[in-house]
Amino acid sequence: MGSKIQDYLAGLKGKRVAVIGIGVSNTPLVNMLARAGVDVTACDKRSREEFGEQARALESLGVTLRLGPDYLDGLDQDVIFRTPGLRPDVPQLLAARERGAVVTSEMEVFFQVCPCKRIAVTGSDGKTTTTTIIAGLLKAAGYTTYVGGNIGKPLLPDVDGMEPGDVAVLELSSFQLMTMDQSPEIAVVTNVAPNHLDVHSSMEEYVAAKENVFRYQDGNGVVVLNQDNDITRSFAQRARGRVVRFSRQEELEQGVFVKDGAIWVADGNGARQVLPLSGILLPGVHNVENYMAAIGAVNGLVPDEVIRKFAGEFQGVEHRIELVRTLRGVRYYNDSIASSPSRTIAGLRCFREKVILIAGGYDKHIPFDALGPEIVEHVKTLVLTGATAAKIRAAVEAAPGYAAGRPEIVEIDDFREAVLAAHRAAQPGDVVILSPAGAAFDKFKNFMVRGNTFKQIIRELD
């Protein structure tokens, strides 16, 4: 086992540790701590019945379980691992800190003990695709690559197998970044737009969390920033390391940009064409930006010919403008990841024809003003469902150029019936796309369940 993680686990002996949240992100952490002989309590708001066999398996490792609605009461452990979805300032965690407890997270500890180069990606849109592209490029170039954070799996249990020449590629959400006090060697910010304002106390808090991805770099760090986004462009003045800008809208003297139908890089070695836009298999200008961000991160690590080969073969990530099927001339796309207006706008702009859009979901208290005009321009039939249906409708009807019936608007609360209504409205040559502009929590566990439900409904059509 690597010395840093070995030393860290040894330092937990004799201390009591709590892990909050027994889900995908923290279960491997609980297992690792228990097998290392640490006194660990796993806390989760779900009931024992909901855990079933998993509860018995954890107890067989010596884990104490604290389950149910009072799972945060009486936190008196010495070290507490916070799940990313739990705000760090809930009263129980504040009280624990006042008693002297160390409140941390799996990702914070990973940054302390990781022995290899770290590349971290954050942003309001495009995080997962950009992270996946970076990891894929590094693997194609021969690096041993680990993918984790907000996607993949927890990487802390894998530290013992990492070598200094490996690379850890991480997608980091604002919730993970809120309490981070370390930054990776290479940081990428795809863009920043209003998001998760149902959890963050303000837009300022959300932006500050994103800044943590590069805030603690030293002069050797690299931060890749979207020059076309007002907020990320402003980050450059606060960067301590080298800034690599990327822009789809202007040619840069230094950075990554689009020119003559291709992505170019201008650096200390001059300017060169790296990737023709026609060589990118993924549709949409937002994926051009994702590739620019990724190229900015791996420039000097991955040969250009590897980038070109990968871009011509990579078909994208599930639930991101994913073609489900073509039925009687109608194409059905799953864009369930689109949990904000900006993501839905990017999806709509992928298509030349006007589409049939299924939208609406959990309300994250993000304004839909910018989405309204885009729907008027790009949508022929709008099927609204979920908690934000009325807000989206109001934004569309208030948009310049809107007229009754253009687009036609249908509201159906039942998700399955909404999908079937979109199907009935489609004619040969049409595109039907699920791109909700809201989170899934009003009806589903997460966006993946929502997307899979949509795909199942579409695949059952005859």
Helices and strands as residue ranges (DSSP letters): H 3-12, E 16-20, H 27-35, E 39-44, H 48-51, H 53-60, E 64-67, E 79-81, H 91-98, E 102-104, H 106-113, E 117-122, H 127-140, E 145-149, G 156-161, E 167-171, H 174-177, E 186-189, H 203-215, E 222-226, H 230-235, G 236-238, E 242-247, E 255-259, E 262-267, E 270-276, G 277-279, H 285-298, H 304-311, E 322-327, E 330-334, H 341-348, E 355-359, H 371-378, E 379-384, H 389-397, E 408-411, H 415-425, E 431-434, H 447-459
